[in-house]
Amino acid sequence: MDHSTSDSQLNPSEVDYEFESNEVSEPVYLQLMALKPLSVVDDELVPKVGMTFTTLEDAGKFYRNYAKAAGFSTRVRCTNRKGNEIKNQLITCSREKK
């Protein structure tokens, strides 16, 4: 049995080399920077820090309207309760990590 060559060795002349790069050329970068936002949402639909709502349903409706205008859907991420009463609910983009 000849152990001088192994079936698992590669012959460099038989290998195709393909290189990929994550570098962005300057012209492409400048073109990307010139793109417009995907959606423009009316300022009165955009949620603001400190907003309050009378009911959970009102808050959900407001955020669903904002999401629709911005082009995404929502889901309830978590709900905090005290007994049977909902105290806090986190609504997020449906693509946000769980």
SVG drawing of the C-alpha trace seen along z (x, -y; Angstrom):
<svg xmlns="http://www.w3.org/2000/svg" viewBox="-60 -66 65 68">
<polyline fill="none" stroke="black" stroke-width="0.4" points="0.0,0.0 1.4,-3.4 1.0,-6.1 2.8,-8.8 -0.4,-10.4 -3.8,-10.6 -7.2,-10.9 -8.0,-13.8 -5.2,-16.0 -6.0,-18.7 -4.0,-19.4 -3.7,-23.3 -3.9,-23.2 -7.4,-21.6 -8.9,-24.2 -10.9,-27.1 -10.3,-30.2 -13.1,-32.6 -12.8,-35.6 -15.6,-37.7 -15.1,-41.1 -17.3,-43.1 -15.6,-46.3 -17.9,-48.8 -16.4,-50.9 -16.7,-54.6 -19.1,-55.1 -21.5,-52.5 -21.3,-54.0 -22.2,-57.4 -25.1,-56.0 -26.4,-54.3 -26.2,-57.5 -28.3,-59.3 -31.2,-57.0 -34.5,-58.4 -36.2,-56.8 -38.6,-53.9 -41.5,-55.6 -42.4,-59.1 -44.8,-59.1 -47.0,-62.0 -45.5,-63.5 -48.8,-63.1 -48.7,-59.4 -45.1,-58.9 -45.0,-57.7 -43.4,-60.1 -41.7,-59.3 -44.1,-59.9 -47.4,-59.5 -50.3,-58.2 -53.6,-56.7 -56.9,-56.2 -57.2,-52.5 -55.0,-49.7 -57.1,-49.5 -56.4,-53.2 -52.7,-52.6 -52.8,-49.5 -54.8,-51.3 -52.4,-54.2 -49.4,-52.0 -51.1,-49.8 -51.9,-53.0 -48.3,-54.2 -47.0,-50.7 -49.2,-50.6 -48.1,-54.1 -44.4,-53.1 -44.8,-49.8 -44.5,-47.2 -46.8,-45.0 -46.9,-44.6 -47.2,-42.0 -47.5,-41.9 -44.1,-41.0 -45.1,-40.8 -47.9,-41.7 -47.5,-42.5 -50.5,-41.9 -51.6,-42.4 -54.2,-39.8 -56.5,-39.9 -55.7,-43.5 -53.1,-44.4 -50.6,-47.0 -48.2,-47.2 -47.9,-45.8 -45.0,-45.9 -45.9,-46.1 -43.1,-45.7 -42.4,-45.2 -43.4,-41.7 -39.8,-41.1 -38.1,-42.1 -36.3,-39.2 -38.3,-37.3"/>
</svg>
